[in-house]
Amino acid sequence: MSQNTEQAAAPGGADAPAATAVGDPIEHLMAEHARQRVICDELERLIEPMQAAAVQPEAETLLAFLTHELALHIADEEKDLFPLLAARCLPEDNLKGLLKQLQREHEMDEDLVDFLRDDLAVLARGHTLANPTRLLINLREFVVTQRRHLGWEDETVLPLAERRLTPADREAMAGRMAARRRGA
């Protein structure tokens, strides 16, 4: 991975792409996927002992990730990457079904994230959960589904994007991603 994607230190020691820097959009998405894997690793360590109290110190970081970073990432894929790939890929790429599956998973992610955000907001305020087991079960489901989802994207989608997207596609995509991060 080149240095086109600027990195900024994020809470918890993981690196997150800078707020408005995009550089090459495919590399940026790869960097975000690496960050998402770090988040999944951190979540897995927290939920292994099945103690919701262990999540409390990380609640604000996780809440910010789920509320802002993940939402931007999904928008990047849904509004830019997937439509561009659908237009550029060849029939033999067999990508149509996978893109539909990834879009369905994004919809399911949004539902799961709503539950997680509610519980993490309670913990971030320093309160205890009425049902901590629900948070732990939802966190585990989130980790499992994210790892599978990231695998499909890293092993199939992004390599196809590298081959099929034109320089003009990438430039336009980078501009829209940067604008999204600036709130434009």
C-alpha positions as a Markdown table, in Angstrom:
| # | Residue | x | y | z |
|---|---|---|---|---|
| 1 | Met | 0.0 | 0.0 | 0.0 |
| 2 | Ser | 1.4 | 3.4 | -0.9 |
| 3 | Gln | 1.4 | 6.5 | 1.2 |
| 4 | Asn | -1.4 | 8.1 | -0.9 |
| 5 | Thr | -3.8 | 7.5 | 2.0 |
| 6 | Glu | -3.0 | 9.8 | 4.9 |
| 7 | Gln | -3.3 | 8.2 | 8.3 |
| 8 | Ala | -4.3 | 9.8 | 11.6 |
| 9 | Ala | -3.9 | 8.3 | 15.0 |
| 10 | Ala | -7.3 | 7.2 | 16.3 |
| 11 | Pro | -8.3 | 6.4 | 19.8 |
| 12 | Gly | -7.4 | 2.9 | 20.9 |
| 13 | Gly | -4.1 | 3.0 | 19.0 |
| 14 | Ala | -5.6 | 2.0 | 15.6 |
| 15 | Asp | -4.9 | 4.1 | 12.6 |
| 16 | Ala | -7.9 | 5.7 | 10.8 |
| 17 | Pro | -7.8 | 7.5 | 7.5 |
| 18 | Ala | -7.6 | 11.3 | 8.0 |
| 19 | Ala | -10.9 | 13.2 | 7.9 |
| 20 | Thr | -10.6 | 14.7 | 4.4 |
| 21 | Ala | -7.6 | 12.9 | 2.8 |
| 22 | Val | -8.5 | 10.2 | 0.3 |
| 23 | Gly | -5.7 | 9.9 | -2.2 |
| 24 | Asp | -6.3 | 6.7 | -4.2 |
| 25 | Pro | -9.9 | 5.6 | -3.2 |
| 26 | Ile | -9.1 | 1.9 | -3.5 |
| 27 | Glu | -6.1 | 2.2 | -1.2 |
| 28 | His | -8.2 | 4.4 | 1.1 |
| 29 | Leu | -10.9 | 1.6 | 1.3 |
| 30 | Met | -8.1 | -1.0 | 1.9 |
| 31 | Ala | -6.8 | 1.2 | 4.8 |
| 32 | Glu | -10.3 | 1.5 | 6.2 |
| 33 | His | -10.7 | -2.3 | 6.0 |
| 34 | Ala | -7.5 | -2.7 | 7.9 |
| 35 | Arg | -8.8 | -0.3 | 10.6 |
| 36 | Gln | -12.1 | -2.3 | 10.7 |
| 37 | Arg | -10.1 | -5.5 | 11.3 |
| 38 | Val | -8.3 | -3.8 | 14.2 |
| 39 | Ile | -11.7 | -2.7 | 15.7 |
| 40 | Cys | -12.9 | -6.3 | 15.3 |
| 41 | Asp | -9.8 | -7.6 | 17.1 |
| 42 | Glu | -10.4 | -5.1 | 19.9 |
| 43 | Leu | -14.0 | -6.1 | 20.2 |
| 44 | Glu | -13.2 | -9.8 | 20.2 |
| 45 | Arg | -10.8 | -9.2 | 23.1 |
| 46 | Leu | -13.5 | -7.3 | 25.0 |
| 47 | Ile | -16.2 | -9.8 | 24.5 |
| 48 | Glu | -14.2 | -13.0 | 25.1 |
| 49 | Pro | -14.7 | -12.9 | 28.8 |
| 50 | Met | -18.4 | -12.0 | 28.2 |
| 51 | Gln | -18.2 | -9.0 | 30.5 |
| 52 | Ala | -20.1 | -5.9 | 29.3 |
| 53 | Ala | -18.2 | -3.8 | 31.9 |
| 54 | Ala | -15.0 | -4.4 | 29.9 |
| 55 | Val | -16.6 | -2.6 | 27.0 |
| 56 | Gln | -17.3 | 0.6 | 29.0 |
| 57 | Pro | -13.8 | 2.2 | 28.7 |
| 58 | Glu | -13.9 | 1.7 | 24.9 |
| 59 | Ala | -17.6 | 2.7 | 24.5 |
| 60 | Glu | -16.9 | 6.3 | 23.2 |
| 61 | Thr | -14.4 | 5.1 | 20.6 |
| 62 | Leu | -16.6 | 2.3 | 19.4 |
| 63 | Leu | -19.6 | 4.6 | 19.3 |
| 64 | Ala | -17.7 | 7.1 | 17.2 |
| 65 | Phe | -16.5 | 4.4 | 14.8 |
| 66 | Leu | -20.1 | 3.0 | 14.4 |
| 67 | Thr | -21.7 | 6.4 | 14.1 |
| 68 | His | -19.3 | 8.2 | 11.8 |
| 69 | Glu | -16.5 | 6.1 | 10.3 |
| 70 | Leu | -18.6 | 3.0 | 9.4 |
| 71 | Ala | -21.4 | 5.2 | 8.0 |
| 72 | Leu | -19.0 | 7.0 | 5.7 |
| 73 | His | -17.4 | 3.8 | 4.6 |
| 74 | Ile | -20.7 | 2.2 | 3.7 |
| 75 | Ala | -21.7 | 5.4 | 1.8 |
| 76 | Asp | -18.4 | 5.2 | -0.1 |
| 77 | Glu | -19.1 | 1.7 | -1.2 |
| 78 | Glu | -22.9 | 2.1 | -1.9 |
| 79 | Lys | -22.8 | 5.5 | -3.6 |
| 80 | Asp | -19.4 | 5.2 | -5.5 |
| 81 | Leu | -17.6 | 1.9 | -5.5 |
| 82 | Phe | -20.5 | -0.5 | -6.2 |
| 83 | Pro | -22.2 | 1.5 | -9.0 |
| 84 | Leu | -18.8 | 2.1 | -10.7 |
| 85 | Leu | -18.0 | -1.6 | -10.5 |
| 86 | Ala | -21.5 | -2.5 | -11.8 |
| 87 | Ala | -20.8 | -0.3 | -14.8 |
| 88 | Arg | -17.3 | -1.4 | -15.5 |
| 89 | Cys | -17.1 | -5.1 | -14.7 |
| 90 | Leu | -17.5 | -7.6 | -17.4 |
| 91 | Pro | -20.1 | -10.4 | -17.3 |
| 92 | Glu | -17.3 | -13.0 | -16.6 |
| 93 | Asp | -16.4 | -11.1 | -13.5 |
| 94 | Asn | -19.6 | -12.6 | -11.9 |
| 95 | Leu | -19.9 | -9.6 | -9.5 |
| 96 | Lys | -23.6 | -8.8 | -9.8 |
| 97 | Gly | -24.7 | -11.3 | -7.2 |
| 98 | Leu | -21.9 | -10.5 | -4.7 |
| 99 | Leu | -22.7 | -6.7 | -4.9 |
| 100 | Lys | -26.3 | -7.4 | -4.1 |
| 101 | Gln | -25.3 | -9.6 | -1.2 |
| 102 | Leu | -22.9 | -6.9 | 0.1 |
| 103 | Gln | -25.7 | -4.3 | -0.1 |
| 104 | Arg | -28.0 | -6.6 | 1.8 |
| 105 | Glu | -25.4 | -7.0 | 4.5 |
| 106 | His | -24.9 | -3.2 | 4.7 |
| 107 | Glu | -28.7 | -2.9 | 5.4 |
| 108 | Met | -28.4 | -5.6 | 8.1 |
| 109 | Asp | -25.3 | -3.8 | 9.5 |
| 110 | Glu | -27.4 | -0.6 | 9.9 |
| 111 | Asp | -30.0 | -2.5 | 12.0 |
| 112 | Leu | -27.3 | -4.1 | 14.1 |
| 113 | Val | -25.4 | -0.9 | 14.6 |
| 114 | Asp | -28.6 | 0.8 | 15.8 |
| 115 | Phe | -28.7 | -1.7 | 18.7 |
| 116 | Leu | -25.0 | -1.4 | 19.4 |
| 117 | Arg | -25.1 | 2.5 | 19.4 |
| 118 | Asp | -28.0 | 2.5 | 21.9 |
| 119 | Asp | -26.1 | 0.3 | 24.3 |
| 120 | Leu | -22.7 | 1.9 | 23.8 |
| 121 | Ala | -24.3 | 5.4 | 24.4 |
| 122 | Val | -25.5 | 4.2 | 27.8 |
| 123 | Leu | -22.0 | 2.9 | 28.6 |
| 124 | Ala | -20.3 | 6.0 | 27.3 |
| 125 | Arg | -22.4 | 8.0 | 29.8 |
| 126 | Gly | -21.0 | 5.8 | 32.6 |
| 127 | His | -24.2 | 3.9 | 33.2 |
| 128 | Thr | -24.7 | 0.2 | 33.4 |
| 129 | Leu | -26.9 | -1.8 | 30.9 |
| 130 | Ala | -30.1 | -3.4 | 31.9 |
| 131 | Asn | -29.3 | -6.3 | 29.6 |
| 132 | Pro | -25.5 | -6.5 | 29.1 |
| 133 | Thr | -25.8 | -9.9 | 27.4 |
| 134 | Arg | -27.7 | -8.2 | 24.5 |
| 135 | Leu | -24.7 | -6.0 | 23.8 |
| 136 | Leu | -22.2 | -8.9 | 24.0 |
| 137 | Ile | -24.3 | -11.0 | 21.6 |
| 138 | Asn | -24.7 | -8.1 | 19.2 |
| 139 | Leu | -21.0 | -7.3 | 19.3 |
| 140 | Arg | -20.1 | -10.9 | 18.6 |
| 141 | Glu | -22.5 | -10.9 | 15.6 |
| 142 | Phe | -21.0 | -7.7 | 14.4 |
| 143 | Val | -17.5 | -9.0 | 14.5 |
| 144 | Val | -18.4 | -12.3 | 12.7 |
| 145 | Thr | -20.3 | -10.5 | 9.9 |
| 146 | Gln | -17.7 | -7.8 | 9.5 |
| 147 | Arg | -14.9 | -10.3 | 9.1 |
| 148 | Arg | -16.8 | -12.2 | 6.4 |
| 149 | His | -17.9 | -9.0 | 4.6 |
| 150 | Leu | -14.3 | -7.6 | 4.6 |
| 151 | Gly | -13.0 | -10.9 | 3.3 |
| 152 | Trp | -15.3 | -10.7 | 0.3 |
| 153 | Glu | -14.5 | -7.1 | -0.4 |
| 154 | Asp | -10.7 | -7.6 | 0.0 |
| 155 | Glu | -10.5 | -10.8 | -1.9 |
| 156 | Thr | -12.9 | -10.1 | -4.8 |
| 157 | Val | -14.3 | -6.6 | -4.9 |
| 158 | Leu | -11.2 | -4.4 | -4.4 |
| 159 | Pro | -9.0 | -6.5 | -6.8 |
| 160 | Leu | -11.7 | -6.1 | -9.5 |
| 161 | Ala | -11.8 | -2.4 | -8.7 |
| 162 | Glu | -8.1 | -2.2 | -9.2 |
| 163 | Arg | -8.4 | -3.8 | -12.7 |
| 164 | Arg | -11.7 | -2.3 | -13.9 |
| 165 | Leu | -11.9 | 1.3 | -12.7 |
| 166 | Thr | -10.4 | 3.9 | -14.9 |
| 167 | Pro | -8.2 | 6.7 | -13.6 |
| 168 | Ala | -11.1 | 9.1 | -14.2 |
| 169 | Asp | -13.3 | 6.8 | -12.1 |
| 170 | Arg | -10.8 | 6.8 | -9.3 |
| 171 | Glu | -10.4 | 10.6 | -9.4 |
| 172 | Ala | -14.1 | 11.3 | -9.4 |
| 173 | Met | -14.6 | 8.7 | -6.6 |
| 174 | Ala | -11.8 | 10.3 | -4.5 |
| 175 | Gly | -13.4 | 13.7 | -4.9 |
| 176 | Arg | -16.8 | 12.5 | -3.8 |
| 177 | Met | -15.3 | 10.6 | -0.8 |
| 178 | Ala | -13.3 | 13.6 | 0.3 |
| 179 | Ala | -16.4 | 15.8 | 0.0 |
| 180 | Arg | -18.4 | 13.3 | 2.1 |
| 181 | Arg | -15.8 | 13.6 | 4.8 |
| 182 | Arg | -15.9 | 17.4 | 4.7 |
| 183 | Gly | -19.7 | 17.1 | 5.2 |
| 184 | Ala | -20.3 | 18.7 | 1.7 |
